[in-house]
Amino acid sequence: MATKHPTKRKKKRKGTMKGHTIGGGHKRPTKAGAGMTKKGVAKYRRDNPGSKLQTAVTKKKVKPGSKDAKRRKSFCARSAGQMKKFPKAARNPNSRLRQARRRWRC
């Protein structure tokens, strides 16, 4: 009698975005400004306990030095680095990167 190999369970990677879809309402379509929705952030935090992920800072005016202003400044700096790393996306005004930056008011 031959024994079967035990099935290996794939270890879930922390921070994965697997299962987050536009159709499922987890991500915004590019035309709607890209980025994650409230529902998507909630799913991500459920899947990754201890995560501090939040939705975008989209207010027109934020008080200088406030937490929101610091988050916006940080995101804009990070995404500026992505613009350098991915010049094709940086040139395309309809790319997810450019649309997300527009939504964050970078």
DSSP file (Angstrom, degrees, kcal/mol; ACC not computed):
  #  RESIDUE AA STRUCTURE BP1 BP2  ACC     N-H-->O    O-->H-N    N-H-->O    O-->H-N    TCO  KAPPA ALPHA  PHI   PSI    X-CA   Y-CA   Z-CA
    1    1 A M              0   0    0      0, 0.0     2,-0.3     0, 0.0     0, 0.0   0.000 360.0 360.0 360.0 125.4    0.0    0.0    0.0
    2    2 A A        -     0   0    0      1,-0.0     2,-0.4     0, 0.0     0, 0.0  -0.616 360.0-136.3 -85.4 139.0    1.5    3.3   -1.1
    3    3 A T        -     0   0    0     -2,-0.3     2,-0.2     1,-0.0    -1,-0.0  -0.749  17.2-127.0 -94.6 142.7    1.3    6.2    1.3
    4    4 A K        -     0   0    0     -2,-0.4     3,-0.1     1,-0.1    -1,-0.0  -0.572  26.8-106.3 -84.1 149.5    0.4    9.6    0.0
    5    5 A H        -     0   0    0     -2,-0.2    -1,-0.1     1,-0.1     2,-0.1  -0.528  42.8-104.7 -69.6 139.0    2.5   12.6    0.7
    6    6 A P        -     0   0    0      0, 0.0     2,-0.2     0, 0.0    -1,-0.1  -0.412  41.1-106.3 -64.4 141.3    1.0   14.8    3.3
    7    7 A T        -     0   0    0     -2,-0.1     2,-0.5     1,-0.1    -3,-0.0  -0.485  30.8-133.4 -71.9 135.3   -0.5   17.9    1.7
    8    8 A K        -     0   0    0     -2,-0.2     2,-0.5    -3,-0.1    -1,-0.1  -0.744  12.0-141.8 -89.4 132.3    1.6   21.0    2.3
    9    9 A R        -     0   0    0     -2,-0.5     2,-0.3     3,-0.0    -1,-0.0  -0.801  20.4-122.3 -92.1 132.0   -0.3   24.0    3.4
   10   10 A K        -     0   0    0     -2,-0.5     2,-0.4     1,-0.1    -1,-0.0  -0.566  24.4-123.4 -73.7 132.1    0.9   27.2    1.9
   11   11 A K        -     0   0    0     -2,-0.3     2,-0.3     1,-0.1    -1,-0.1  -0.631  27.1-120.7 -76.6 126.8    2.0   29.7    4.5
   12   12 A K        -     0   0    0     -2,-0.4     2,-0.3     1,-0.1    -1,-0.1  -0.522  24.9-127.4 -72.1 128.2    0.0   32.9    4.1
   13   13 A R    >   -     0   0    0     -2,-0.3     3,-1.1     1,-0.1     2,-0.2  -0.557  23.5-116.1 -75.6 137.2    2.4   35.8    3.5
   14   14 A K  T 3  S+     0   0    0     -2,-0.3    34,-0.1     1,-0.2    -1,-0.1  -0.508  96.6  20.7 -71.4 138.1    1.8   38.8    5.8
   15   15 A G  T 3  S+     0   0    0      1,-0.2    -1,-0.2    -2,-0.2     2,-0.1   0.608  84.7 153.7  83.4  11.7    0.7   41.9    4.0
   16   16 A T    <   -     0   0    0     -3,-1.1    -1,-0.2     1,-0.1    31,-0.1  -0.465  39.3-153.8 -77.4 147.8   -0.6   40.2    0.9
   17   17 A M    >   +     0   0    0     -2,-0.1     3,-2.0     3,-0.1    -1,-0.1   0.159  45.0 142.0-102.7  16.3   -3.3   41.9   -1.2
   18   18 A K  T 3   +     0   0    0      1,-0.3     3,-0.1     3,-0.0    -2,-0.0  -0.362  68.2  23.5 -61.9 133.4   -4.6   38.6   -2.6
   19   19 A G  T 3  S+     0   0    0      1,-0.3     2,-0.8    -2,-0.1    -1,-0.3   0.355  88.4 123.4  92.0  -5.8   -8.4   38.6   -2.8
   20   20 A H    <   +     0   0    0     -3,-2.0     2,-0.3     6,-0.1    -1,-0.3  -0.808  38.7 168.1 -91.0 114.4   -8.6   42.4   -3.0
   21   21 A T      > -     0   0    0     -2,-0.8     5,-2.1     1,-0.1     6,-1.3  -0.842  47.8-129.4-126.6 161.1  -10.5   43.2   -6.2
   22   22 A I  T > 5S+     0   0    0     -2,-0.3     3,-1.5     4,-0.2    -1,-0.1   0.910 112.6  52.4 -70.8 -43.7  -12.1   46.2   -7.8
   23   23 A G  T 3 5S+     0   0    0      1,-0.3    -1,-0.2     2,-0.1    -3,-0.0   0.812 105.3  55.2 -62.7 -31.2  -15.3   44.2   -8.4
   24   24 A G  T 3 5S-     0   0    0     -5,-0.0    -1,-0.3     1,-0.0    -2,-0.2   0.506 117.3-113.6 -80.8  -3.6  -15.4   43.1   -4.7
   25   25 A G  T < 5S+     0   0    0     -3,-1.5    15,-0.5     2,-0.2    14,-0.3   0.658  87.6 113.8  82.8  15.9  -15.3   46.8   -3.7
   26   26 A H  S   <S+     0   0    0     -5,-2.1    11,-2.0    13,-0.2     2,-0.3   0.771  77.2  32.7 -89.4 -29.0  -11.9   46.6   -2.0
   27   27 A K  B    S-A   36   0A   0     -6,-1.3     9,-0.2     9,-0.3    -2,-0.2  -0.946  82.8-118.4-127.5 149.1  -10.1   48.9   -4.5
   28   28 A R        -     0   0    0      7,-3.1     7,-0.2    -2,-0.3     5,-0.1  -0.594  34.5-110.1 -80.1 144.5  -11.3   51.9   -6.4
   29   29 A P    > > -     0   0    0      0, 0.0     5,-2.0     0, 0.0     3,-1.2  -0.371  33.7-107.2 -66.7 158.8  -11.2   51.7  -10.2
   30   30 A T  G > 5S+     0   0    0      1,-0.3     3,-1.8     3,-0.2    -2,-0.1   0.879 120.1  56.1 -56.9 -40.6   -8.6   54.0  -11.7
   31   31 A K  G 3 5S+     0   0    0      1,-0.3    -1,-0.3     2,-0.2    -3,-0.0   0.761 104.5  54.1 -65.7 -23.1  -11.2   56.4  -13.0
   32   32 A A  G < 5S-     0   0    0     -3,-1.2    -1,-0.3     3,-0.1    -2,-0.2   0.264 134.8 -84.3 -95.1  12.0  -12.5   56.8   -9.4
   33   33 A G  T < 5 -     0   0    0     -3,-1.8    70,-0.3    -4,-0.1    -3,-0.2   0.537  56.0-116.9 104.0   7.8   -9.1   57.7   -8.1
   34   34 A A      < +     0   0    0     -5,-2.0    63,-0.1     1,-0.1    62,-0.0  -0.030  68.9  98.1  55.7-165.1   -7.5   54.3   -7.5
   35   35 A G  S    S-     0   0    0     -7,-0.2    -7,-3.1    -8,-0.1     2,-0.3  -0.102  78.0 -54.6  79.2 179.0   -6.5   53.4   -3.9
   36   36 A M  B     -A   27   0A   0     -9,-0.2    20,-0.4     1,-0.1    -9,-0.3  -0.665  44.5-134.3 -98.6 150.6   -8.4   51.3   -1.4
   37   37 A T     >  -     0   0    0    -11,-2.0     4,-2.3    -2,-0.3     5,-0.2  -0.411  33.5-100.6 -90.6 173.1  -11.9   51.7   -0.1
   38   38 A K  H  > S+     0   0    0      1,-0.2     4,-2.3     2,-0.2     5,-0.1   0.899 126.4  51.9 -58.8 -41.1  -13.0   51.5    3.5
   39   39 A K  H  > S+     0   0    0    -14,-0.3     4,-2.2     1,-0.2    -1,-0.2   0.897 109.0  49.8 -63.4 -41.3  -14.2   48.0    2.8
   40   40 A G  H  > S+     0   0    0    -15,-0.5     4,-2.5   -14,-0.2    -2,-0.2   0.891 110.4  49.3 -65.3 -40.5  -10.8   47.1    1.4
   41   41 A V  H  X S+     0   0    0     -4,-2.3     4,-2.4     2,-0.2    -2,-0.2   0.901 110.2  51.5 -65.4 -41.1   -8.9   48.5    4.4
   42   42 A A  H  X S+     0   0    0     -4,-2.3     4,-1.9     2,-0.2    -2,-0.2   0.912 111.4  47.5 -62.2 -42.5  -11.2   46.6    6.8
   43   43 A K  H  X S+     0   0    0     -4,-2.2     4,-2.6     2,-0.2    -2,-0.2   0.921 111.3  50.7 -64.2 -44.3  -10.5   43.3    4.9
   44   44 A Y  H  X S+     0   0    0     -4,-2.5     4,-1.7     1,-0.2    -2,-0.2   0.907 110.7  48.8 -60.2 -42.5   -6.8   44.0    4.9
   45   45 A R  H  < S+     0   0    0     -4,-2.4     6,-0.3     2,-0.2    -1,-0.2   0.838 111.0  50.4 -69.7 -32.2   -6.8   44.6    8.6
   46   46 A R  H  < S+     0   0    0     -4,-1.9    -2,-0.2     1,-0.2    -1,-0.2   0.920 114.0  44.8 -66.4 -43.6   -8.8   41.5    9.3
   47   47 A D  H  < S+     0   0    0     -4,-2.6    -2,-0.2     1,-0.3    -1,-0.2   0.741 121.2  40.0 -71.9 -24.2   -6.4   39.4    7.2
   48   48 A N  S >< S-     0   0    0     -4,-1.7     3,-1.9    -5,-0.2    -1,-0.3  -0.709  83.0-153.8-129.1  79.2   -3.3   41.1    8.8
   49   49 A P  T 3  S+     0   0    0      0, 0.0     3,-0.1     0, 0.0    -3,-0.1  -0.215  81.5  30.5 -55.4 139.9   -3.9   41.5   12.5
   50   50 A G  T 3  S+     0   0    0      1,-0.3     2,-0.1    -5,-0.2    -4,-0.1   0.355  86.1 141.3  92.2  -5.7   -1.9   44.4   14.0
   51   51 A S    <   -     0   0    0     -3,-1.9    -1,-0.3    -6,-0.3    -3,-0.0  -0.398  39.6-162.2 -70.2 147.0   -2.0   46.4   10.7
   52   52 A K        +     0   0    0     -3,-0.1    -1,-0.1    -2,-0.1    -7,-0.0   0.060  35.0 149.4-115.1  22.3   -2.4   50.1   11.0
   53   53 A L        -     0   0    0    -12,-0.1     2,-0.3   -11,-0.0    -8,-0.1  -0.300  21.6-177.5 -60.6 138.0   -3.5   50.7    7.4
   54   54 A Q        -     0   0    0      1,-0.1     3,-0.1     3,-0.0    -2,-0.1  -0.861  28.2 -96.5-131.0 165.9   -5.9   53.6    6.9
   55   55 A T        -     0   0    0     -2,-0.3   -18,-0.1     1,-0.2    -1,-0.1  -0.260  57.6 -72.4 -77.3 172.5   -7.7   55.1    4.0
   56   56 A A        -     0   0    0    -20,-0.4     2,-0.9     1,-0.1    -1,-0.2  -0.204  37.2-119.1 -67.2 153.1   -6.4   58.1    2.1
   57   57 A V        +     0   0    0      1,-0.1    -1,-0.1    11,-0.1     5,-0.0  -0.843  45.5 160.2 -90.4 106.1   -6.3   61.7    3.4
   58   58 A T        +     0   0    0     -2,-0.9    -1,-0.1     3,-0.1    -2,-0.0   0.384  22.7 124.6-113.5   2.9   -8.6   63.4    0.8
   59   59 A K        -     0   0    0      1,-0.1     3,-0.1    45,-0.0    -2,-0.0  -0.313  59.5-135.6 -63.3 146.5   -9.6   66.6    2.7
   60   60 A K  S    S+     0   0    0      1,-0.2     2,-0.5     0, 0.0    -1,-0.1   0.946  90.8  32.0 -68.7 -47.1   -8.9   69.8    0.8
   61   61 A K        +     0   0    0      3,-0.0     2,-0.4    -3,-0.0    -1,-0.2  -0.947  67.2 176.9-118.1 125.3   -7.5   71.6    3.8
   62   62 A V        -     0   0    0     -2,-0.5     3,-0.1    -3,-0.1    -5,-0.0  -0.953  40.6-101.9-121.1 145.8   -5.6   69.9    6.6
   63   63 A K    >   -     0   0    0     -2,-0.4     3,-2.3     1,-0.1     6,-0.4  -0.471  45.8-106.9 -66.4 127.1   -4.1   71.7    9.5
   64   64 A P  T 3  S+     0   0    0      0, 0.0    -1,-0.1     0, 0.0     3,-0.1  -0.295 104.7  17.4 -57.0 133.2   -0.3   72.0    9.0
   65   65 A G  T 3  S+     0   0    0      1,-0.3    -2,-0.1    -3,-0.1     2,-0.0   0.387  95.5 131.2  86.3  -4.1    1.5   69.6   11.3
   66   66 A S  S <> S-     0   0    0     -3,-2.3     4,-2.2     1,-0.1    -1,-0.3  -0.263  75.0-104.3 -74.8 168.7   -1.6   67.5   12.1
   67   67 A K  H  > S+     0   0    0      1,-0.2     4,-2.5     2,-0.2     5,-0.2   0.908 123.2  51.0 -59.7 -42.0   -1.5   63.7   11.8
   68   68 A D  H  > S+     0   0    0      1,-0.2     4,-2.5     2,-0.2    -1,-0.2   0.905 108.9  50.5 -62.7 -41.3   -3.4   63.8    8.5
   69   69 A A  H  > S+     0   0    0     -6,-0.4     4,-2.4     1,-0.2    -1,-0.2   0.894 111.6  48.3 -64.0 -38.9   -0.9   66.4    7.1
   70   70 A K  H  X S+     0   0    0     -4,-2.2     4,-2.3     2,-0.2    -2,-0.2   0.890 111.2  49.9 -68.7 -39.2    2.0   64.2    8.1
   71   71 A R  H  X S+     0   0    0     -4,-2.5     4,-2.7     2,-0.2    -2,-0.2   0.916 112.0  48.3 -64.3 -42.3    0.4   61.1    6.6
   72   72 A R  H  X S+     0   0    0     -4,-2.5     4,-2.8     2,-0.2     5,-0.2   0.935 111.8  48.8 -62.8 -46.1   -0.2   62.9    3.3
   73   73 A K  H  X S+     0   0    0     -4,-2.4     4,-2.0     1,-0.2    -1,-0.2   0.900 112.9  48.5 -60.6 -41.7    3.4   64.3    3.2
   74   74 A S  H  X S+     0   0    0     -4,-2.3     4,-2.4     2,-0.2    -1,-0.2   0.925 112.5  47.2 -65.3 -46.4    4.7   60.8    3.9
   75   75 A F  H  X S+     0   0    0     -4,-2.7     4,-3.1     1,-0.2     5,-0.3   0.926 111.6  51.2 -61.3 -44.7    2.5   59.1    1.2
   76   76 A C  H  X S+     0   0    0     -4,-2.8     4,-1.6     1,-0.2    -1,-0.2   0.883 110.8  48.5 -62.2 -38.2    3.5   61.8   -1.3
   77   77 A A  H  X S+     0   0    0     -4,-2.0     4,-1.3    -5,-0.2    -1,-0.2   0.918 113.9  46.3 -67.3 -42.9    7.2   61.3   -0.6
   78   78 A R  H  X S+     0   0    0     -4,-2.4     4,-1.4     1,-0.2     3,-0.2   0.926 113.9  47.4 -64.6 -44.8    6.8   57.5   -1.0
   79   79 A S  H  X S+     0   0    0     -4,-3.1     4,-1.9     1,-0.2    -1,-0.2   0.786 104.6  60.5 -71.8 -25.3    4.8   57.7   -4.2
   80   80 A A  H  X S+     0   0    0     -4,-1.6     4,-1.4    -5,-0.3    -1,-0.2   0.882 104.1  51.5 -64.8 -36.9    7.3   60.2   -5.6
   81   81 A G  H  X S+     0   0    0     -4,-1.3     4,-2.1    -3,-0.2    -2,-0.2   0.870 107.4  52.0 -65.3 -37.1    9.9   57.5   -5.3
   82   82 A Q  H  X S+     0   0    0     -4,-1.4     4,-2.7     1,-0.2    -2,-0.2   0.856 104.1  57.6 -66.9 -33.9    7.6   55.1   -7.1
   83   83 A M  H  < S+     0   0    0     -4,-1.9     7,-0.3     1,-0.2    -1,-0.2   0.879 109.2  45.3 -63.4 -36.6    7.3   57.7   -9.9
   84   84 A K  H  < S+     0   0    0     -4,-1.4    -2,-0.2     1,-0.2    -1,-0.2   0.892 115.0  47.4 -71.4 -39.3   11.0   57.6  -10.3
   85   85 A K  H  < S+     0   0    0     -4,-2.1    -2,-0.2     1,-0.3    -1,-0.2   0.840 120.2  37.5 -72.4 -33.2   11.1   53.8  -10.2
   86   86 A F     X  +     0   0    0     -4,-2.7     4,-1.9     1,-0.1     3,-0.5  -0.681  64.8 168.3-120.6  76.9    8.3   53.3  -12.7
   87   87 A P  H  > S+     0   0    0      0, 0.0     4,-1.9     0, 0.0     5,-0.2   0.795  76.2  60.6 -62.6 -28.2    8.7   56.0  -15.3
   88   88 A K  H  > S+     0   0    0      1,-0.2     4,-1.2     2,-0.2     7,-0.1   0.927 109.0  42.5 -64.6 -43.2    6.1   54.4  -17.6
   89   89 A A  H  4 S+     0   0    0     -3,-0.5     6,-0.3     1,-0.2     9,-0.3   0.843 111.1  57.2 -69.0 -33.4    3.4   54.8  -14.9
   90   90 A A  H  < S+     0   0    0     -4,-1.9    -1,-0.2    -7,-0.3    -2,-0.2   0.845 107.8  47.0 -67.1 -33.2    4.7   58.3  -14.2
   91   91 A R  H  < S+     0   0    0     -4,-1.9    -1,-0.2    -5,-0.2    -2,-0.2   0.779  97.0  80.7 -78.2 -26.8    4.1   59.4  -17.8
   92   92 A N    ><  -     0   0    0     -4,-1.2     3,-1.7    -5,-0.2     6,-0.3  -0.719  64.2-160.9 -86.7 112.0    0.6   57.9  -18.0
   93   93 A P  T 3  S+     0   0    0      0, 0.0    -1,-0.2     0, 0.0    -4,-0.0   0.687  91.0  54.2 -66.1 -15.8   -1.9   60.3  -16.4
   94   94 A N  T 3  S+     0   0    0      4,-0.1    -5,-0.1     5,-0.0    -2,-0.0   0.304  81.1 119.2 -99.9   9.3   -4.4   57.4  -16.1
   95   95 A S  S <> S-     0   0    0     -3,-1.7     4,-2.6    -6,-0.3     5,-0.2  -0.353  75.8-116.7 -71.9 156.4   -2.1   55.0  -14.2
   96   96 A R  H  > S+     0   0    0      1,-0.2     4,-2.4     2,-0.2     5,-0.2   0.871 115.5  54.6 -60.2 -36.9   -3.1   53.8  -10.7
   97   97 A L  H  > S+     0   0    0      2,-0.2     4,-2.2     1,-0.2    -1,-0.2   0.948 111.0  42.5 -62.8 -50.1   -0.1   55.6   -9.3
   98   98 A R  H  > S+     0   0    0     -6,-0.3     4,-2.0    -9,-0.3    -2,-0.2   0.892 115.1  50.4 -65.6 -39.6   -0.9   59.0  -10.8
   99   99 A Q  H  X S+     0   0    0     -4,-2.6     4,-2.2     2,-0.2    -1,-0.2   0.896 110.3  49.4 -66.9 -39.2   -4.6   58.7  -10.0
  100  100 A A  H  X S+     0   0    0     -4,-2.4     4,-2.2    -5,-0.2    -2,-0.2   0.911 110.2  51.1 -65.4 -41.6   -3.8   57.8   -6.3
  101  101 A R  H  <>S+     0   0    0     -4,-2.2     5,-2.8     1,-0.2     4,-0.5   0.882 110.0  50.1 -62.4 -38.1   -1.5   60.8   -6.1
  102  102 A R  H ><5S+     0   0    0     -4,-2.0     3,-0.8     3,-0.2    -1,-0.2   0.912 109.7  50.7 -65.5 -41.5   -4.2   63.0   -7.4
  103  103 A R  H 3<5S+     0   0    0     -4,-2.2    -2,-0.2   -70,-0.3    -1,-0.2   0.871 111.4  47.2 -64.6 -36.8   -6.7   61.6   -4.9
  104  104 A W  T 3<5S-     0   0    0     -4,-2.2    -1,-0.3    -5,-0.1    -2,-0.2   0.541 114.5-121.3 -79.4  -6.8   -4.2   62.2   -2.0
  105  105 A R  T < 5       0   0    0     -3,-0.8    -3,-0.2    -4,-0.5    -2,-0.1   0.933 360.0 360.0  63.6  50.0   -3.7   65.8   -3.5
  106  106 A C      <       0   0    0     -5,-2.8    -4,-0.2    -6,-0.1    -1,-0.1   0.432 360.0 360.0 -86.7 360.0    0.1   65.3   -4.0
